[in-house]
């Protein structure tokens, strides 16, 4: 009796572990297939451009707002922290490095998840429950190549550009707070930015943004693609659950990946 009671928790843990391993394997092969289809001929240039407009161009406004206010907050907090040590002249370096190395790629990814990632999961999920994906398979058209690969290609192209935009806008936001409002010399501010930000820092931010793009496109499209296999609902409820899972899992994966990539880049 005691042995049976002891085995129940182990059985539950074992089932959860096997399920998680299977899901990670499915996500990995889903990513590999979608990524390789990007380079298969004929290349879907028109669909990729359409997705670049959706993922990238339509996210410019929210990225600009996020970058500007993040830079202004960093400038404000950084000034009142550095002034305690008589080092307020280092504000430009602090704002620029924080944005380029960490805040820029991460905030860009999270904002795009909320604006475009949720839409990816919902759109593909609706196509699944309305049997449009089954219709593509009936016509011998691979749904992953037709639907997912253009999204992944567009995300990989758009994310570094959006990250660069967020970094530049954020640095100018720090300038507005530090120089125009708090009186730091603009020459000192931008001189510190120029001397402190190295090409390695910029490339590290771009590497993060590319990896984040692949993670977001994979998770969001995967959740929508397999909406019909969810156990927590079907139909409209399944699409809702898939969209929620896509946003939450993508955000968590971004934060975990950010730590792992940073540990390798430092």
C-alpha positions in Angstrom: 0.0 0.0 0.0 2.8 2.4 0.9 4.7 1.4 -2.2 1.6 2.2 -4.3 1.2 5.6 -2.7 4.9 6.3 -3.3 4.7 5.3 -7.0 1.8 7.6 -7.9 3.8 10.9 -7.7 6.6 9.3 -9.6 4.2 8.1 -12.3 2.8 11.6 -12.7 6.3 13.1 -12.9 7.3 10.5 -15.4 4.3 11.1 -17.6 4.9 14.9 -17.5 8.6 14.4 -18.4 7.8 12.2 -21.3 5.2 14.6 -22.6 7.5 17.6 -22.3 10.3 15.7 -24.1 7.9 14.7 -26.9 6.6 18.3 -27.3 10.2 19.7 -27.4 11.0 17.1 -30.1 7.9 18.1 -32.1 8.8 21.8 -31.8 12.4 21.2 -32.9 11.4 19.2 -36.0 8.7 21.8 -36.8 11.4 24.5 -36.7 13.8 22.5 -38.9 11.2 21.8 -41.5 9.9 25.4 -41.6 13.5 26.8 -41.7 14.7 24.5 -44.6 11.5 25.3 -46.6 12.6 29.0 -46.7 15.3 28.0 -49.2 13.3 25.6 -51.3 12.5 26.7 -54.8 10.4 28.5 -55.9 11.1 30.9 -53.1 7.9 32.6 -51.9 9.2 36.2 -52.3 5.8 37.8 -52.4 4.5 36.1 -49.3 7.8 36.9 -47.4 7.4 40.6 -48.4 3.8 40.5 -47.2 4.8 39.0 -43.9 7.7 41.5 -43.5 5.1 44.3 -43.8 2.9 42.6 -41.2 5.6 41.6 -38.7 8.1 44.5 -39.3 6.5 47.6 -40.8 3.3 47.5 -38.7 5.4 47.1 -35.5 7.5 50.2 -36.1 5.2 52.6 -34.1 5.0 50.4 -31.0 8.8 49.8 -31.2 9.5 53.5 -31.4 7.3 54.3 -28.4 8.8 51.4 -26.4 12.3 52.4 -27.3 11.9 56.1 -26.6 10.2 55.7 -23.2 12.6 53.0 -22.2 15.6 55.2 -23.0 14.0 58.1 -21.1 13.5 55.9 -18.0 17.0 54.6 -18.2 18.3 58.1 -18.5 16.3 59.3 -15.5 17.2 56.3 -13.3 20.7 56.2 -14.5 21.4 59.8 -13.8 20.1 59.7 -10.2 22.2 56.6 -9.6 25.4 57.8 -11.2 25.2 61.3 -9.7 25.7 59.7 -6.2 29.1 58.6 -7.3 30.0 61.7 -9.3 29.9 59.7 -12.5 26.9 61.3 -14.3 29.1 61.8 -17.4 28.9 58.0 -17.9 25.1 58.2 -18.5 25.5 57.8 -22.3 27.5 54.6 -21.9 25.1 53.2 -19.4 22.0 53.8 -21.5 23.6 52.7 -24.8 25.1 49.5 -23.4 21.9 48.5 -21.5 19.8 49.0 -24.7 22.2 47.4 -27.2 23.1 44.4 -25.1 19.8 43.6 -23.4 16.8 45.8 -23.3 16.6 46.5 -27.1 16.4 42.8 -28.3 14.3 41.6 -25.4 11.7 44.5 -25.4 11.5 44.3 -29.2 10.8 40.6 -29.1 8.1 41.0 -26.3 6.4 43.8 -28.2 6.3 41.9 -31.4 5.0 38.8 -29.6 2.0 40.9 -28.3 1.4 42.6 -31.7 2.2 40.0 -34.3 2.9 36.7 -32.5 -0.6 36.4 -31.1 -2.0 37.1 -34.6 0.2 34.3 -36.1 -1.1 31.8 -33.7 -4.8 32.9 -34.0 -4.7 33.0 -37.8 -3.1 29.6 -38.3 -5.4 28.2 -35.5 -8.5 29.4 -37.3 -7.2 27.9 -40.5 -6.8 24.6 -38.7 -10.2 24.4 -37.2 -11.9 25.6 -40.4 -10.1 22.8 -42.3 -8.2 25.2 -44.6 -4.9 23.4 -43.7 -6.5 20.1 -44.4 -7.5 21.5 -47.8 -3.9 22.5 -48.5 -2.8 18.9 -47.7 -5.5 17.5 -50.0 -4.1 19.7 -52.8 -0.6 18.3 -52.1 0.6 21.7 -50.8 2.7 21.5 -47.7 1.1 23.8 -45.1 4.3 24.4 -43.3 6.1 25.6 -46.4 3.1 27.7 -47.5 2.1 29.2 -44.2 5.0 29.0 -41.7 8.2 29.4 -43.7 7.3 32.9 -45.0 6.5 34.0 -41.4 9.9 32.7 -40.1 11.8 34.3 -43.0 10.1 37.6 -42.4 10.7 37.5 -38.7 14.4 36.7 -39.1 14.7 39.7 -41.5 12.6 42.1 -39.5 13.8 41.5 -35.9 17.3 42.8 -36.3 16.0 46.0 -38.1 13.4 46.6 -35.4 16.0 46.0 -32.7 18.4 48.5 -34.3 15.5 51.0 -34.4 14.7 50.4 -30.8 18.3 50.9 -29.8 18.7 54.2 -31.7 15.4 55.7 -30.5 16.2 54.6 -26.9 19.6 56.3 -27.0 18.0 59.5 -28.1 15.4 59.1 -25.4 18.2 58.9 -22.9 19.7 62.0 -24.4 16.3 63.9 -24.0 16.2 63.0 -20.3 19.9 63.3 -19.5 20.9 66.3 -21.6 17.8 68.4 -22.3 16.1 67.9 -18.9 18.9 67.1 -16.4 21.7 69.2 -18.0 24.4 66.7 -19.0 26.5 68.0 -21.9 25.3 66.5 -25.2 28.9 66.2 -26.3 29.8 64.2 -23.3 26.7 62.0 -23.6 27.3 61.1 -27.3 31.1 60.8 -26.8 30.5 58.2 -24.1 28.0 56.4 -26.4 30.6 56.3 -29.2 33.5 55.2 -27.0 31.6 52.5 -25.0 29.5 50.7 -27.7 31.7 48.3 -29.6 30.9 46.2 -32.7 30.9 43.1 -30.5 28.0 44.6 -28.5 26.0 45.4 -31.6 26.6 42.0 -33.1 25.6 40.4 -29.8 22.3 42.2 -29.9 21.7 41.2 -33.5 22.5 37.6 -32.8 19.9 37.7 -30.0 17.3 39.3 -32.2 17.7 36.6 -34.9 17.5 33.8 -32.4 14.4 35.4 -30.8 12.8 35.7 -34.2 13.2 32.0 -34.8 11.9 31.2 -31.3 8.8 33.4 -31.6 7.9 32.3 -35.1 8.3 28.6 -34.2 6.3 28.7 -31.0 3.5 30.9 -32.2 3.0 29.0 -35.5 3.4 25.6 -33.7 0.6 26.5 -31.2 -1.7 27.6 -34.0 -0.8 24.7 -36.3 -1.7 22.0 -33.7 -4.7 23.8 -32.2 -6.9 20.7 -33.1 -4.7 18.5 -30.8 -5.2 20.6 -27.6 -6.8 18.9 -24.7 -8.0 22.1 -23.0 -10.6 23.0 -25.6 -11.6 22.8 -29.2 -13.0 25.1 -31.8 -13.0 28.8 -30.8 -11.9 27.9 -27.3 -9.0 25.9 -28.7 -7.8 28.9 -30.7 -8.1 31.1 -27.7 -6.1 28.7 -25.6 -3.5 28.3 -28.3 -3.0 32.0 -28.7 -2.6 32.5 -24.9 -0.1 29.6 -24.8 1.8 31.1 -27.7 2.2 34.5 -26.0 3.1 33.1 -22.6 5.5 30.4 -23.8 7.2 32.8 -26.3 7.8 35.4 -23.5 9.2 32.8 -21.2 11.4 31.3 -23.9 12.7 34.7 -24.8 13.8 35.4 -21.2 15.4 31.9 -20.8 17.1 32.2 -24.2 18.4 35.7 -23.3 20.1 34.4 -20.2 21.7 31.4 -22.1 22.9 33.6 -25.0 24.3 36.2 -22.7 26.2 33.6 -20.7 27.9 32.5 -24.0 28.6 36.1 -25.3 30.1 37.5 -22.2 
